Amino acid sequence: MIFWLAILSLPFLLAGFSARELNAQPKPSFSDFEYHVTEDGNFGLYKPKGWKVGTQKYPNGRMVFVTDRENLAHVNVTFLENIDPQQDSVSFAKATVKNVSAQMAGLKILEARSTPDRMQTVVRYQRSGPPNTLMEGKSCFNVKRPTAVVFGYEAPARRFRETVPTLLTILSNITLLDAQAYQKLASRGKGGGPNLPPMKKASAPDGTCSLLVPEGWNLAAGKGAALCNTPDGDTGFIFTVIEFVGKSQIPYFDSSTIPGNLRYNYMPPIDALLVAMKHFGSTNLRPLERYSNPAAANQATAFLKRKTEAEIAVISYTSKNGVPCVGYFDVLGSHPTNTGQWGIIPTGIWAPASQFGRSLPSLIRVAESFQINQQWAAEQVRLGLANLREQMKKTSSMMSRYAEEMRQASLAAHQNRMKSMDFISYKFSTYMRGQQEWVTGLEGGKIYTTDHWGLSSGGQTIVEGPPFNYYNYQGDVRHGHIPVDISREVFEAVKTGP
């Protein structure tokens, strides 16, 4: 049964189905995908073999949905025209949830968020599915008056994360076909795939990797990385390392001396990819969907012996040529070293949004053909470990010097505190005894003392009487009497000087 049933008061629906428990699905294997054109000729998409595709037409739009073999996991996209000019994505989503809740009492909203302009709203939910099955899904409402697009996907909650990569792969390549495109595809035979351009295997000049390159495409490869794309760069495949330099955690080590154009502190993998894409000329960057990939992160962390994060995302952006594009990216991000160096390893495919579905077969074939020279990779691991040991040795030496500097600084601070304590102790003791010592500026630093009875020097009383006692005497201007405790500098010159 369709979950988001076509409610008469709303001009769209989202699909959902009842069936058995969903089998575990690993990360998409593109060799299991096939290209499909819907019978009404409205949509072209790339889907897993055996998955079913359906469409629905409405007075102001049309919808396509794709379901798995068990009629359980699914993807749906609805394109609408001439929507209510007063409606934004928030009111759109709210009205939808209200109407669906009336039909499905078990609907539970887990999260709802919108952009400041209220043109994009995302709703994450759970609901009761077939007996003993909790379903989880996500629906995204995008309004750009007078049109709107609603897309969503759903799977059993306990399998949701592992199913998402497959659902996003389908979702990212659904394409609306015009009549001319449909006739061209239909002429190749129902169910047939689009023609793939001739490809030939090519290797990096240094022999570190190889892949299939479509005729007319460019290839830049070396050190195990590859960029294969059309001459305009708007369609392509990439596997590379992008390096960043952040703030050093080692005292007195300035990371600004490390070469690099991307100078940012650590951020999650997809955020880092967006920063890098912007740096290389892309604009209007927006993740359409984004998920963490803990399985890949754990595997990379164990292999690299360094904390690693992994994310998957579908990103829309405008290329440096001004072309709206969509890309599917799987990104690993390694946490910074003590010197502040970190990086990401993106694997991705992209194409103009209007051609993504038709380009996907070629892109997948290129991506699946990519191979790294295993002998070279093993040597890189060996060199990496050797470099790590050398860095640890340098860091150890640097930290040893730092510890000695800290010891010297601590000793100096301790000595300074002791001198301050001597000065404070002197002032306190003379105050308690009712005495004040004076040093002359005209008699070679001669010391005078006032007490309860008068003024003395060297133990000999010079003058007695109240005007010259501790309480009243203010110093002799003629002889330049200065209180010994007027400052620590004067005290040290008198008491500890040569």
Buried (B, 14 or more C-beta within 10 A) or exposed (E): EBBBBEBEEBBBBBBBBBBEBBEEBEBBEBEEBBBBBBEEBBBBBBBBEEBBBBBBEBEBBBBBBBBBBBBBBBBBBBBBEEBEEEBBBBBBBBBBBEBBBEEBEEBEEEEBEBBEEEBBBBBBBBBBBBEEBBBBBBBBBBBEEEBBBBBBBBBBBEBBBBBBBBBBBBBBBBBBBEEEBBEBBBEEEEEBBBEEEEBEEBBBEEEBBBBBBBEEBEBEBEEBBBBBBBEEBBBBBBBBEBBBBBBBEBEEBEBEEBEBEBEBEBBBBBBBBBBBBEEEEBEEBEBBBBBBBEEBBEBBBEEBEBEBBBBBBBBBBBBBEEBEBBBBBBBBBBEBBBBBBBBBBBBBBBBBBBBBBBBBBBBBBBBBBBEBBEEBEEEBEEEEEEEEEEBEEEBEEBBEEBEEEEEEEEEEEEEEEEBEEBBEEBBEEBEEEEBBBBBBEEEEEBBBBBBEBBBBBEEEEEEEEEEBBBEEBEBBEEBEBBBBBEEBEBBEBBBEEE
